[in-house]
Amino acid sequence: MSQSQYDPQPINPYDSPETVRPGMSSGAKVLIGLGVGCGVLVLLCCGFFGVTAYFFGRSFQKAMSEDPATVRQVTDSIVSIEVPEPLQPKMSLDWTMPFVNRKMMSMALYGDKADQNALVLFQVAEDLGDPEMMRTQFQQSMRESGRKEHKEVTLSESETFKTKINDSEAEFTIGSGKDEKAAREVWQATGAFQGNGGPAMLFLQVNAKDFTKEQVLEILKSMK
């Protein structure tokens, strides 16, 4: 008997983003692309392998939600932020490590109906590992997430925006660039900060025709 659609095959943490299960929403593919890359690093840091990888994939899948209220709750667990329209809650991940019952990773994804504008917030446990290593893994996972619309672009102009979040200094790179494949100008902001539950990252990429630089800065300034 084939597996029920209500009990889909667990995600293999070693799958590439291109091998995600058919029928998943675009939001799910983004989170899988990001989460698998960062989740494998969690396993590396914690020394969990073998059969644990299976339970990791299964629990990872169950930790995802498309409920807007849940997305906002996960967002609040990462940082207080004002998210403007047309960015709406699309999907979240709130993952607890099997066996040890410990929250390890949280993500919240916002976007528009056309998948042209996106905001991703990502947080890991406080003592998971080197924040710089996590930042590098997040950026690599973002580039390889399988979503052409939201891969990082090379900025033609950029500047640094500094602020304080959770009483800690935070630094973001904000700038404009051209997405050659999609033939569009975008505003992009990336950076690390101290989240409510551990080291966190932000990735924001929006159409220049939909958002101004000032609006992008307002989003960053709203983070507390």
C-alpha positions in Angstrom: 0.0 0.0 0.0 1.4 3.4 -0.9 1.9 6.0 1.8 -1.0 8.2 2.6 -0.8 11.8 1.6 -1.4 12.6 5.3 1.8 10.7 6.2 4.2 11.8 3.5 7.7 10.4 3.1 10.0 12.1 5.6 12.5 14.5 4.2 16.0 13.1 3.8 18.4 15.6 5.3 20.9 14.7 2.6 18.5 15.5 -0.2 19.5 18.4 -2.4 16.9 21.2 -2.9 16.1 19.9 -6.4 14.9 16.6 -4.9 12.2 18.0 -2.6 8.9 16.1 -2.7 6.4 17.0 -5.5 3.3 19.0 -4.6 5.0 21.2 -2.0 4.3 24.9 -2.0 6.9 27.4 -2.9 7.2 28.4 0.7 7.9 24.8 1.7 10.6 24.5 -0.9 12.3 27.6 0.4 12.3 26.4 4.0 13.4 22.9 3.0 16.3 24.4 1.0 17.3 26.5 3.9 16.5 24.1 6.7 18.2 21.0 5.2 21.4 22.8 4.7 21.4 24.4 8.2 19.8 21.3 9.8 22.7 19.0 8.6 25.0 21.5 10.3 23.0 21.0 13.5 23.6 17.3 13.2 27.3 17.9 12.6 27.5 20.2 15.6 25.6 17.8 17.9 27.1 14.6 16.7 23.8 13.0 15.7 23.9 10.6 12.7 22.6 7.2 11.6 19.0 6.6 12.4 18.8 10.0 13.9 18.9 11.5 10.4 15.6 9.7 9.7 13.9 11.1 12.8 15.4 14.5 12.0 13.7 14.5 8.6 10.4 13.4 10.0 10.3 15.9 12.9 11.5 18.6 10.5 8.5 18.0 8.3 6.1 18.1 11.2 7.6 21.3 12.4 6.5 23.3 9.3 3.3 25.3 9.3 1.5 27.4 6.7 -0.9 28.9 9.4 -0.5 32.7 9.4 -1.0 32.9 13.2 1.7 30.3 13.7 4.1 32.1 11.4 3.7 35.3 13.4 4.2 33.4 16.7 7.4 31.9 15.4 8.5 35.4 14.2 7.9 36.8 17.6 10.0 34.0 19.1 12.9 35.3 16.9 12.5 39.1 17.0 9.9 41.8 17.3 9.6 43.3 13.7 7.0 45.2 11.8 6.4 43.4 8.4 4.5 45.6 5.9 2.3 44.7 3.0 2.5 43.1 0.5 4.7 40.8 2.6 2.3 38.2 4.2 3.1 35.2 6.4 3.6 32.2 4.2 5.4 29.5 6.2 7.3 28.8 9.4 9.6 26.1 10.9 9.9 25.6 14.6 12.1 22.6 15.0 12.8 20.7 18.2 15.6 18.0 18.2 14.3 14.5 18.5 15.2 12.6 21.7 16.6 15.6 23.5 13.4 17.6 23.2 15.3 20.8 22.7 14.4 23.6 20.3 17.3 24.0 17.8 16.0 26.0 14.9 13.3 28.5 13.9 12.4 30.1 10.6 9.7 32.4 9.4 9.0 33.2 5.7 7.0 36.1 4.4 6.2 36.9 0.8 3.7 38.0 -1.8 1.4 36.1 -4.1 3.8 36.4 -7.1 6.8 35.2 -5.1 8.6 38.5 -6.1 9.2 39.9 -2.6 10.5 37.8 0.4 11.6 38.1 4.0 13.3 35.2 5.8 14.1 35.2 9.5 16.2 32.4 10.9 17.4 31.5 14.4 19.4 28.7 16.1 19.9 27.7 19.7 22.1 29.9 21.7 24.9 27.4 22.3 24.7 25.6 19.0 28.0 26.7 17.6 30.1 29.4 16.1 27.7 32.2 14.9 30.0 33.0 12.0 29.8 29.4 10.8 26.0 29.5 11.0 26.0 32.8 9.1 28.1 31.2 6.3 25.9 28.1 6.2 22.7 30.2 6.1 24.0 32.3 3.2 25.1 29.2 1.3 21.7 27.6 1.9 20.0 30.8 0.7 21.9 30.7 -2.5 21.1 27.0 -3.0 17.5 27.0 -1.8 16.1 26.2 -5.2 14.2 29.4 -5.6 15.6 31.5 -8.4 13.5 34.5 -7.4 15.2 34.9 -4.1 18.9 34.0 -4.6 21.3 36.6 -3.4 22.3 39.1 -6.0 25.5 41.0 -6.4 24.9 44.6 -5.1 25.9 47.4 -7.4 25.6 49.9 -4.5 25.5 49.0 -0.8 25.9 50.5 2.7 26.0 49.3 6.3 23.1 49.8 8.6 23.8 49.4 12.3 21.3 49.1 15.1 20.7 47.5 18.5 18.5 44.4 18.9 18.0 42.7 22.2 20.6 45.0 23.7 23.2 43.7 21.3 24.8 45.5 18.3 23.5 44.3 14.9 24.8 45.1 11.5 23.1 44.7 8.1 24.2 45.2 4.5 21.6 47.0 2.4 21.8 47.8 -1.2 20.5 47.5 -4.7 21.3 45.2 -7.5 20.0 43.5 -10.6 18.6 40.0 -10.8 19.8 39.2 -14.3 17.7 36.0 -14.7 14.5 37.7 -13.7 15.4 41.0 -15.3 14.5 43.1 -12.3 16.0 45.6 -9.9 15.9 44.6 -6.3 16.6 46.0 -2.8 18.4 43.4 -0.7 19.3 43.4 3.0 21.1 40.7 4.9 22.6 40.6 8.4 23.1 38.8 11.7 21.6 39.8 15.0 20.9 38.5 18.5 17.5 36.9 18.4 15.1 36.3 21.3 16.4 32.7 21.5 19.8 32.7 20.0 21.9 33.9 17.0 19.7 35.0 14.1 19.8 36.0 10.5 17.7 38.2 8.2 17.4 38.0 4.5 15.2 40.5 2.7 14.8 40.9 -1.1 12.1 43.0 -2.7 11.4 44.5 -6.1 12.7 48.1 -6.4 9.4 49.0 -8.1 7.4 47.8 -5.0 9.6 49.1 -2.2 11.8 52.1 -1.7 15.1 52.2 0.2 13.4 54.1 3.0 10.8 51.3 3.4 13.5 48.7 3.6 15.3 50.7 6.3 12.0 51.1 8.2 11.7 47.3 8.4 15.2 47.0 9.8 14.6 49.9 12.2 11.5 48.2 13.6 13.4 45.2 14.9 13.7 45.2 18.7 
